[in-house]
Amino acid sequence: MVAANSTGGVAMRTPAHLWVIGVLSLLWNAMGAFDYLATQLKLEFYMAQFTQEQLDYFYGIPAWAISGWAIAVWFSLAGSVGLLLRKSWSMWAFGIAIAGMLVSTINSYLLSDGLEMMGTGGLIFSVVIWIIAIGLFLYARAMSAKGVLS
């Protein structure tokens, strides 16, 4: 799994799973970025799937919570790009994204009626998002420790 690089040092060959996880995470996080943009831009074709009560909730999210959501979305997307570029900073991008998710989650589940708005399905999806985000952070950290990411 190692090969000599052009400077005579040892470079780690990129494992196939990095490309698979990198591409899947990029697609996953691109969907999150689209959701964020569609909601913030109030794209009619996208927002038509929600009830008026849900729309009122989404459009009433305070700016500080939207900022957390934005940080989560864009740093997650950056982390995915970083994985594909084999950059160790992807771990930090995923870590910052998790911090943004925490801010957004505090608003959604502790300071507002987000659970009531999103229901059990929304809660389950939120848990899945958290599991994936933490998994990507841990994966990037492991790949950095192994020297796959530089």
C-alpha positions in Angstrom: 0.0 0.0 0.0 3.0 2.3 0.0 5.0 3.6 -2.8 8.0 5.9 -3.2 7.0 9.4 -4.3 9.0 11.8 -6.5 10.9 13.2 -3.6 12.1 9.8 -2.4 9.7 9.7 0.5 7.0 7.2 1.1 3.5 8.0 -0.1 0.4 6.1 0.8 -1.5 4.6 -2.1 -5.1 5.8 -2.1 -7.4 2.9 -1.0 -10.4 2.3 -3.2 -12.7 2.8 -0.2 -11.6 6.4 0.0 -12.9 7.1 -3.5 -16.2 5.3 -2.8 -16.8 7.1 0.5 -15.6 10.4 -0.9 -18.0 10.2 -3.9 -20.9 9.0 -1.7 -20.3 11.7 0.9 -20.0 14.3 -1.9 -23.4 13.3 -3.3 -25.0 13.1 0.2 -23.6 16.5 1.2 -24.6 18.0 -2.2 -28.2 17.0 -1.4 -27.9 18.7 1.9 -26.6 21.8 0.2 -29.5 21.7 -2.3 -32.0 21.4 0.6 -30.4 24.4 2.3 -30.4 26.6 -0.8 -33.9 25.6 -1.8 -35.2 26.4 1.6 -33.3 29.7 1.9 -34.3 30.8 -1.6 -37.8 29.6 -1.0 -37.9 27.7 -4.3 -41.6 27.0 -4.9 -41.2 23.6 -6.6 -39.3 22.4 -3.6 -41.2 24.1 -0.8 -44.5 22.9 -2.2 -44.0 19.5 -0.5 -44.5 21.1 2.9 -47.6 22.2 4.8 -48.1 25.9 5.6 -47.4 25.1 9.2 -44.1 23.6 8.3 -43.2 26.5 6.0 -44.0 29.0 8.8 -41.6 27.0 11.0 -38.8 26.9 8.4 -39.2 30.6 7.6 -39.2 31.5 11.3 -35.9 29.8 12.2 -33.7 32.4 13.8 -30.6 33.7 12.0 -28.2 32.2 14.5 -29.7 28.7 13.9 -29.7 29.2 10.1 -26.0 30.2 10.5 -25.4 26.8 12.2 -27.2 25.0 9.5 -25.2 26.9 6.8 -21.9 26.0 8.6 -23.0 22.4 8.8 -23.9 22.2 5.1 -21.0 24.0 3.6 -18.3 22.6 5.8 -19.7 19.0 5.2 -19.5 19.6 1.5 -15.9 21.0 1.8 -15.0 18.0 3.9 -16.2 15.7 1.1 -14.2 17.6 -1.5 -11.2 17.4 0.9 -11.5 13.6 1.1 -11.5 13.4 -2.7 -8.4 15.7 -2.8 -6.8 13.6 -0.1 -6.4 16.5 2.2 -6.2 16.1 6.0 -8.1 19.4 6.5 -11.2 17.4 5.6 -11.3 16.1 9.1 -11.4 19.7 10.4 -14.1 20.6 7.9 -16.3 17.7 9.1 -15.6 18.7 12.8 -16.7 22.3 12.1 -19.8 20.9 10.3 -20.6 18.9 13.4 -20.4 22.1 15.5 -22.8 23.8 13.1 -25.1 20.8 13.3 -25.1 21.1 17.1 -26.2 24.7 16.9 -29.0 23.9 14.5 -30.1 20.9 16.5 -30.3 22.9 19.7 -32.7 25.2 18.0 -34.7 22.4 16.4 -35.1 20.1 19.3 -34.6 22.1 22.4 -35.6 25.7 21.7 -38.5 25.2 19.3 -41.2 22.8 18.3 -39.0 21.2 15.6 -39.8 17.7 16.8 -43.5 18.4 16.5 -43.1 19.9 13.0 -40.9 17.1 11.7 -42.4 14.2 13.5 -40.8 10.8 14.2 -39.7 10.4 10.6 -37.9 13.8 10.8 -36.3 12.8 14.1 -35.0 9.5 12.6 -33.6 11.3 9.6 -31.9 13.8 11.9 -30.3 10.8 13.8 -29.1 9.4 10.5 -27.6 12.7 9.5 -25.7 12.8 12.8 -24.5 9.2 12.4 -23.2 10.0 8.9 -21.5 13.2 10.0 -19.7 11.6 12.9 -18.8 8.7 10.7 -17.3 11.0 8.1 -15.3 12.8 10.7 -14.0 9.6 12.2 -13.2 8.2 8.7 -11.2 11.4 7.8 -9.4 11.3 11.1 -8.4 7.6 10.5 -7.3 8.3 7.0 -5.2 11.2 8.2 -3.6 9.1 10.9 -2.8 6.4 8.3 -1.1 9.0 6.1 -3.7 8.6 3.3 -4.7 12.3 3.7 -1.9 14.9 3.7 
